[in-house]
């Protein structure tokens, strides 16, 4: 074993020990939380003065095995650091979520998705095994053959069944460049039909397709973004400075070509947080010239957003202009592809938010993931929309309306943001019976929050 690998394993062991020591230092019966400084959750949580567990030693890549195409990774390692390490070996995780600061443990326990999901499923499906600190204060190794109940219930549990301290994941070989074709559509129905064909064949005409997502700007302007890995050298685009990726997609012809390095392709959405940087003025040409390039990234906008939420700056500005406060509608949902046209057209007619992101998804295998029960061998489309709307007559009026529509269409929504389900509906949608069984076994004293408390009650 090489010295760097040995050093990484030693550092990880020290980090695990520190985490366990902070657990044991908590008062008996005290609620267990992670002491994290950052988060990619978008729901307000009640503040607590309770001391949290120290995860600061669990942020690195422990080992990459190029021959087996696997990586052992600490649970708090960000995808930015993970990708930087694996690309040196010509490898990448099977699914790389869009934002650099998402952690591997977070993507597995909270779900993640990206443009490889039509062929590689969700991040947790590439996990071979993981070490999990349970609510009982034990570190157990969970895999399909060991603690399988915890392994299968962990995705979408959001830290309520434990925290991943190490994950062994599959990797795939990647080429140095991605050739892109942006296809324009004038009807949502046509776009979804084309998406369905590509998901089925993994091809666009004679071209193999490695990456697939889309953007809807309006009912008559939408795009599929089709990516193919390539080793052929040539000029590449750069959307890490003044140029803005999602604006580059728009065009008036049937197709438009682009080309990015694999690194820049994987992080194409991070520079402007998809399109949400517009809320901070970062897309204004003058501001763009003055904004430091190192702060053109989702982490910087996230910090600004947390400041805005802490001091209610947005609501104060609305009040100053004589307008009511606004409701945050920051959501990702999945619906079967056969119902996607119906959902998108309904959304465009009822919710004043655009653009929206589309990302097709098929589970890789036949495993059941009870807390987010998608059907194997069925194609779903993730629809992402992130903005605000005028506040309604009741709390969360628009979010509740969307929840009802998604359930009506046999879909699900991710739980990283505000949710308003009743407990009965929540249990029905998110595997309540299976969850309670695993919760009782691995957190018998309820040291960790329960999923409904965290996702809906915002504790």
PLY file of the C-alpha trace (Angstrom):
ply
format ascii 1.0
element vertex 459
property float x
property float y
property float z
element edge 458
property int vertex1
property int vertex2
end_header
0.00 0.00 0.00
1.38 3.43 -0.93
2.20 6.03 1.70
-0.57 8.47 0.61
-3.17 5.69 0.83
-1.88 4.71 4.26
-1.99 8.33 5.40
-5.58 8.70 4.14
-6.70 5.55 5.95
-5.00 6.70 9.15
-6.61 10.13 8.91
-9.98 8.51 8.36
-9.56 6.25 11.38
-8.73 9.29 13.49
-11.84 11.05 12.14
-14.06 8.10 13.05
-12.55 8.00 16.52
-13.20 11.71 16.97
-16.80 11.26 15.83
-17.36 8.45 18.33
-15.75 10.43 21.13
-18.10 13.35 20.47
-21.04 10.91 20.54
-19.97 9.49 23.89
-19.50 12.99 25.29
-23.18 13.82 24.75
-25.42 13.72 27.83
-27.33 10.48 28.24
-30.46 10.52 26.10
-29.51 13.76 24.33
-30.58 14.22 20.70
-27.81 13.34 18.26
-27.01 15.77 15.43
-24.05 16.50 13.21
-22.19 19.75 13.87
-22.12 20.78 10.20
-21.33 24.32 9.10
-22.89 23.93 5.66
-25.90 22.14 4.24
-27.64 21.62 0.92
-31.03 21.36 2.63
-33.50 24.11 1.78
-35.92 23.92 4.66
-35.81 26.08 7.75
-35.08 24.07 10.89
-35.66 24.95 14.51
-32.48 26.19 16.15
-30.83 24.23 18.89
-28.00 24.96 21.28
-27.25 21.25 21.68
-23.72 20.16 20.92
-23.36 18.16 17.72
-21.08 15.37 16.60
-17.73 16.35 15.13
-17.49 15.15 11.49
-14.47 17.30 10.59
-12.16 14.31 10.12
-14.43 12.61 7.59
-13.94 14.80 4.54
-11.45 12.99 2.32
-11.08 10.31 -0.33
-9.62 7.31 1.45
-8.56 5.19 -1.51
-9.19 4.79 -5.25
-8.73 1.36 -6.84
-8.40 2.01 -10.60
-8.27 -1.71 -11.44
-11.54 -2.51 -9.68
-12.97 0.94 -10.47
-14.00 1.57 -6.88
-13.35 4.27 -4.31
-13.52 4.30 -0.52
-14.73 7.73 0.49
-15.44 9.45 3.81
-19.08 10.38 4.30
-18.49 14.14 4.46
-16.27 14.26 1.36
-17.70 16.69 -1.18
-18.21 15.66 -4.77
-15.84 18.47 -5.75
-12.99 16.75 -3.88
-14.11 13.27 -4.94
-14.24 14.14 -8.63
-10.89 15.95 -8.48
-9.34 12.71 -7.20
-11.08 10.23 -9.49
-10.54 12.22 -12.70
-6.81 11.84 -12.19
-7.40 8.14 -12.86
-9.75 8.75 -15.78
-12.70 7.73 -13.60
-15.83 9.37 -12.20
-18.66 8.39 -9.85
-21.59 6.86 -11.70
-23.76 9.85 -10.76
-22.29 13.26 -9.92
-24.92 15.61 -8.44
-24.89 19.14 -9.83
-23.45 21.11 -6.90
-19.84 20.87 -5.79
-20.53 21.02 -2.05
-22.94 18.09 -1.97
-21.29 15.33 0.05
-21.29 11.68 -0.91
-22.99 10.74 2.36
-25.56 13.47 1.81
-26.34 12.34 -1.74
-26.89 8.77 -0.55
-28.99 9.52 2.52
-30.83 12.39 0.80
-30.84 11.20 -2.82
-29.13 12.86 -5.74
-29.56 12.84 -9.50
-27.85 14.00 -12.67
-27.66 13.47 -16.40
-26.26 9.92 -16.12
-29.30 8.80 -14.10
-31.13 7.51 -17.17
-28.46 4.76 -17.33
-26.90 4.74 -13.83
-29.88 5.39 -11.55
-29.31 7.22 -8.27
-26.08 7.61 -6.23
-27.02 5.01 -3.61
-27.29 2.32 -6.29
-23.53 2.43 -6.86
-22.75 1.94 -3.16
-21.19 -1.46 -2.54
-21.00 -1.06 1.23
-20.98 1.67 3.83
-20.00 2.12 7.45
-22.84 3.82 9.31
-22.81 5.37 12.78
-26.22 4.39 14.11
-28.33 6.13 16.72
-27.17 3.46 19.19
-23.60 4.74 18.86
-22.30 1.74 16.93
-20.52 1.75 13.56
-21.94 -1.07 11.44
-21.04 -2.08 7.90
-24.15 -2.22 5.71
-24.27 -3.92 2.32
-26.68 -6.09 0.32
-25.45 -9.08 2.34
-24.82 -7.53 5.77
-27.28 -5.38 7.70
-29.23 -5.37 4.43
-32.30 -3.82 6.05
-30.28 -0.72 6.99
-28.53 -0.68 3.62
-31.83 -0.54 1.74
-33.59 1.87 4.12
-30.72 4.35 4.35
-31.45 6.23 1.07
-33.90 9.08 1.73
-33.55 8.72 5.52
-31.78 12.11 5.86
-29.61 11.18 8.81
-32.47 9.75 10.87
-31.12 6.18 10.67
-27.49 7.15 11.13
-24.58 8.85 9.39
-22.39 7.29 6.70
-18.76 7.55 7.79
-17.31 5.53 4.88
-18.77 4.45 1.55
-17.31 2.16 -1.08
-18.71 3.11 -4.46
-18.41 1.99 -8.06
-16.71 4.27 -10.58
-16.86 4.39 -14.37
-14.28 5.24 -17.02
-14.69 8.67 -18.60
-13.14 10.40 -21.59
-11.56 13.87 -21.28
-14.30 15.72 -23.22
-18.07 15.80 -23.64
-19.59 16.74 -27.00
-23.01 18.34 -26.52
-26.01 18.67 -28.80
-28.80 20.99 -27.63
-32.07 20.07 -29.34
-34.85 22.65 -29.44
-38.53 21.73 -29.16
-41.65 23.83 -29.57
-43.95 21.46 -27.68
-43.39 19.69 -24.37
-44.99 16.54 -25.77
-42.35 16.33 -28.51
-39.49 16.82 -26.07
-40.72 14.06 -23.74
-41.24 11.69 -26.66
-37.65 12.29 -27.82
-36.38 11.85 -24.25
-38.21 8.53 -23.97
-36.63 7.24 -27.19
-33.13 8.18 -26.04
-33.62 6.60 -22.61
-34.73 3.38 -24.31
-31.99 3.21 -26.95
-29.16 5.23 -25.32
-28.71 6.76 -28.75
-29.57 9.90 -30.71
-29.84 8.57 -34.26
-26.41 6.88 -34.66
-24.77 8.80 -31.80
-24.25 7.05 -28.44
-25.64 9.08 -25.54
-23.84 9.20 -22.19
-25.58 12.23 -20.63
-29.15 13.45 -20.93
-31.09 16.29 -19.31
-33.26 19.20 -20.42
-34.54 22.68 -19.70
-38.04 24.10 -20.14
-38.15 27.87 -20.59
-41.81 28.02 -21.64
-44.51 25.90 -23.23
-43.08 26.56 -26.69
-39.35 26.72 -25.88
-37.66 23.70 -24.37
-34.41 21.80 -24.95
-32.83 18.40 -24.56
-29.11 18.48 -23.79
-27.49 15.33 -25.16
-23.89 14.56 -24.22
-21.39 12.06 -25.63
-17.97 11.35 -24.17
-15.06 11.79 -26.55
-11.28 11.76 -26.51
-10.97 13.83 -29.70
-9.10 17.10 -29.02
-10.56 20.44 -30.02
-11.79 23.80 -28.74
-14.01 23.81 -25.64
-16.50 26.22 -24.15
-15.93 27.95 -20.82
-18.87 28.82 -18.56
-16.87 29.50 -15.42
-16.58 33.25 -16.07
-18.76 35.73 -17.94
-20.55 33.22 -20.15
-23.59 31.52 -18.63
-24.28 27.88 -19.44
-28.06 27.76 -19.41
-28.24 30.80 -21.67
-25.90 29.05 -24.12
-28.49 26.31 -24.56
-31.04 28.65 -26.14
-31.11 28.97 -29.90
-33.54 29.27 -32.77
-32.44 26.27 -34.84
-33.20 22.58 -34.43
-29.80 21.74 -32.91
-26.76 23.52 -31.50
-23.36 21.94 -30.75
-21.03 22.64 -27.84
-18.09 20.94 -26.22
-16.71 20.93 -22.68
-13.97 19.22 -20.73
-15.35 16.41 -18.60
-14.55 18.46 -15.49
-16.44 21.51 -16.72
-19.32 19.39 -17.93
-19.80 17.77 -14.53
-19.87 21.23 -12.90
-21.66 23.11 -15.69
-24.62 23.89 -13.39
-22.61 24.87 -10.32
-21.22 28.20 -11.58
-24.68 29.79 -11.63
-26.51 27.34 -9.36
-28.40 26.35 -12.50
-29.94 29.85 -13.05
-30.54 30.88 -9.45
-27.53 33.23 -9.38
-29.80 35.77 -11.08
-31.45 36.38 -7.68
-28.13 37.81 -6.41
-27.44 39.95 -9.47
-24.58 37.69 -10.54
-25.82 37.51 -14.14
-25.88 41.27 -14.70
-23.03 42.05 -17.15
-21.47 44.72 -14.90
-21.78 42.65 -11.74
-20.42 39.66 -13.65
-17.26 41.54 -14.51
-16.71 42.60 -10.90
-17.75 39.35 -9.17
-14.59 37.37 -8.26
-14.46 34.22 -10.37
-13.71 32.08 -7.31
-17.10 33.10 -5.90
-19.04 32.18 -9.06
-20.20 28.92 -7.48
-23.15 27.50 -5.64
-21.39 27.61 -2.27
-21.17 31.42 -2.42
-24.84 31.80 -3.37
-25.76 29.35 -0.60
-24.03 31.54 1.97
-25.85 34.60 0.65
-29.14 32.73 0.78
-28.59 31.73 4.41
-27.93 35.36 5.32
-31.09 36.40 3.47
-33.16 33.81 5.34
-31.65 34.68 8.72
-32.58 38.34 8.41
-35.68 38.00 6.18
-34.10 40.39 3.70
-36.32 39.34 0.81
-39.56 39.78 2.75
-38.37 43.14 4.08
-37.66 44.37 0.55
-41.09 43.18 -0.63
-42.72 45.05 2.26
-40.69 48.17 1.44
-42.19 48.08 -2.06
-45.70 47.52 -0.74
-45.83 43.87 -1.76
-46.64 40.79 0.35
-44.01 38.27 1.43
-43.19 35.42 -0.96
-43.38 31.66 -0.59
-40.27 29.63 -1.40
-40.92 26.88 -3.93
-37.61 25.02 -4.08
-38.36 21.45 -5.07
-37.38 18.42 -7.12
-40.08 15.89 -7.94
-40.22 12.65 -9.92
-43.16 11.55 -12.04
-43.44 8.60 -14.43
-42.44 9.69 -17.91
-45.94 8.82 -19.15
-47.33 11.53 -16.82
-44.55 14.11 -17.33
-46.23 16.13 -20.09
-49.31 16.44 -17.92
-47.29 17.64 -14.95
-45.16 20.16 -16.88
-48.13 21.65 -18.69
-50.07 21.84 -15.42
-47.11 23.50 -13.71
-46.65 26.09 -16.45
-50.33 26.96 -16.20
-50.50 27.16 -12.40
-47.10 28.09 -10.95
-45.30 31.24 -12.15
-41.80 29.73 -12.18
-39.47 29.17 -15.14
-37.08 27.79 -16.25
-37.39 24.25 -14.91
-34.94 21.36 -15.17
-35.80 17.91 -16.52
-33.69 14.81 -15.83
-34.76 11.27 -16.78
-34.16 8.44 -14.32
-34.29 4.65 -14.33
-33.22 2.52 -11.39
-30.22 0.35 -12.28
-31.48 -2.92 -10.86
-34.35 -4.63 -9.16
-33.56 -3.70 -5.57
-36.31 -2.15 -3.46
-35.51 1.16 -1.77
-38.46 1.41 0.60
-38.14 5.04 1.67
-38.35 6.26 -1.94
-40.28 3.49 -3.68
-39.73 3.97 -7.41
-40.59 1.05 -9.66
-37.70 -0.81 -11.31
-37.75 -0.85 -15.11
-39.92 2.26 -15.21
-38.67 5.61 -16.49
-39.26 8.68 -14.35
-38.49 12.32 -15.00
-37.10 14.56 -12.29
-38.51 18.08 -12.58
-36.60 20.74 -10.65
-37.90 24.25 -9.98
-36.37 26.71 -7.56
-37.81 30.16 -6.95
-40.49 32.05 -5.03
-44.14 32.89 -5.70
-46.56 35.37 -4.12
-47.65 34.09 -0.72
-51.11 32.51 -0.62
-53.94 32.52 1.89
-52.48 29.58 3.82
-48.95 28.57 4.74
-47.22 26.72 1.91
-50.20 27.04 -0.41
-48.29 26.51 -3.65
-46.09 23.77 -2.22
-49.18 21.91 -1.00
-50.78 22.29 -4.42
-47.70 20.75 -6.05
-47.61 17.91 -3.52
-51.20 17.00 -4.33
-50.56 17.06 -8.07
-47.41 14.94 -7.81
-49.26 12.32 -5.72
-52.14 12.35 -8.20
-49.64 11.48 -10.96
-48.06 8.59 -8.98
-44.91 10.60 -8.34
-42.72 11.52 -5.39
-40.93 14.62 -4.27
-37.53 14.89 -2.64
-37.44 15.87 1.01
-34.56 18.36 1.00
-36.97 21.30 1.12
-40.29 22.27 2.70
-42.90 19.51 2.94
-46.48 19.68 4.23
-47.77 16.09 4.21
-49.98 14.65 6.93
-48.30 11.83 8.82
-50.55 9.22 7.20
-49.79 10.47 3.69
-46.09 10.70 4.53
-45.99 7.11 5.79
-47.79 5.92 2.67
-45.44 7.72 0.30
-42.14 7.17 2.10
-42.21 3.62 3.43
-43.44 4.31 6.93
-43.79 0.68 8.09
-40.36 -0.40 6.79
-38.80 2.76 8.18
-40.11 2.19 11.69
-38.86 -1.39 11.71
-35.30 -0.34 10.82
-35.48 2.69 13.11
-36.42 0.52 16.09
-33.53 -1.87 15.43
-30.73 0.65 14.89
-31.94 3.60 17.00
-33.88 1.94 19.83
-33.62 4.94 22.15
-34.63 7.47 19.46
-31.40 9.42 19.78
-31.79 10.59 16.19
-34.76 12.59 14.96
-37.55 10.71 13.21
-37.92 11.33 9.45
-41.32 13.02 9.68
-40.05 15.29 12.44
-37.13 16.34 10.30
-38.74 16.57 6.86
-42.14 18.03 7.71
-41.96 19.40 11.25
-38.54 21.02 10.47
-36.91 20.00 13.73
0 1
1 2
2 3
3 4
4 5
5 6
6 7
7 8
8 9
9 10
10 11
11 12
12 13
13 14
14 15
15 16
16 17
17 18
18 19
19 20
20 21
21 22
22 23
23 24
24 25
25 26
26 27
27 28
28 29
29 30
30 31
31 32
32 33
33 34
34 35
35 36
36 37
37 38
38 39
39 40
40 41
41 42
42 43
43 44
44 45
45 46
46 47
47 48
48 49
49 50
50 51
51 52
52 53
53 54
54 55
55 56
56 57
57 58
58 59
59 60
60 61
61 62
62 63
63 64
64 65
65 66
66 67
67 68
68 69
69 70
70 71
71 72
72 73
73 74
74 75
75 76
76 77
77 78
78 79
79 80
80 81
81 82
82 83
83 84
84 85
85 86
86 87
87 88
88 89
89 90
90 91
91 92
92 93
93 94
94 95
95 96
96 97
97 98
98 99
99 100
100 101
101 102
102 103
103 104
104 105
105 106
106 107
107 108
108 109
109 110
110 111
111 112
112 113
113 114
114 115
115 116
116 117
117 118
118 119
119 120
120 121
121 122
122 123
123 124
124 125
125 126
126 127
127 128
128 129
129 130
130 131
131 132
132 133
133 134
134 135
135 136
136 137
137 138
138 139
139 140
140 141
141 142
142 143
143 144
144 145
145 146
146 147
147 148
148 149
149 150
150 151
151 152
152 153
153 154
154 155
155 156
156 157
157 158
158 159
159 160
160 161
161 162
162 163
163 164
164 165
165 166
166 167
167 168
168 169
169 170
170 171
171 172
172 173
173 174
174 175
175 176
176 177
177 178
178 179
179 180
180 181
181 182
182 183
183 184
184 185
185 186
186 187
187 188
188 189
189 190
190 191
191 192
192 193
193 194
194 195
195 196
196 197
197 198
198 199
199 200
200 201
201 202
202 203
203 204
204 205
205 206
206 207
207 208
208 209
209 210
210 211
211 212
212 213
213 214
214 215
215 216
216 217
217 218
218 219
219 220
220 221
221 222
222 223
223 224
224 225
225 226
226 227
227 228
228 229
229 230
230 231
231 232
232 233
233 234
234 235
235 236
236 237
237 238
238 239
239 240
240 241
241 242
242 243
243 244
244 245
245 246
246 247
247 248
248 249
249 250
250 251
251 252
252 253
253 254
254 255
255 256
256 257
257 258
258 259
259 260
260 261
261 262
262 263
263 264
264 265
265 266
266 267
267 268
268 269
269 270
270 271
271 272
272 273
273 274
274 275
275 276
276 277
277 278
278 279
279 280
280 281
281 282
282 283
283 284
284 285
285 286
286 287
287 288
288 289
289 290
290 291
291 292
292 293
293 294
294 295
295 296
296 297
297 298
298 299
299 300
300 301
301 302
302 303
303 304
304 305
305 306
306 307
307 308
308 309
309 310
310 311
311 312
312 313
313 314
314 315
315 316
316 317
317 318
318 319
319 320
320 321
321 322
322 323
323 324
324 325
325 326
326 327
327 328
328 329
329 330
330 331
331 332
332 333
333 334
334 335
335 336
336 337
337 338
338 339
339 340
340 341
341 342
342 343
343 344
344 345
345 346
346 347
347 348
348 349
349 350
350 351
351 352
352 353
353 354
354 355
355 356
356 357
357 358
358 359
359 360
360 361
361 362
362 363
363 364
364 365
365 366
366 367
367 368
368 369
369 370
370 371
371 372
372 373
373 374
374 375
375 376
376 377
377 378
378 379
379 380
380 381
381 382
382 383
383 384
384 385
385 386
386 387
387 388
388 389
389 390
390 391
391 392
392 393
393 394
394 395
395 396
396 397
397 398
398 399
399 400
400 401
401 402
402 403
403 404
404 405
405 406
406 407
407 408
408 409
409 410
410 411
411 412
412 413
413 414
414 415
415 416
416 417
417 418
418 419
419 420
420 421
421 422
422 423
423 424
424 425
425 426
426 427
427 428
428 429
429 430
430 431
431 432
432 433
433 434
434 435
435 436
436 437
437 438
438 439
439 440
440 441
441 442
442 443
443 444
444 445
445 446
446 447
447 448
448 449
449 450
450 451
451 452
452 453
453 454
454 455
455 456
456 457
457 458
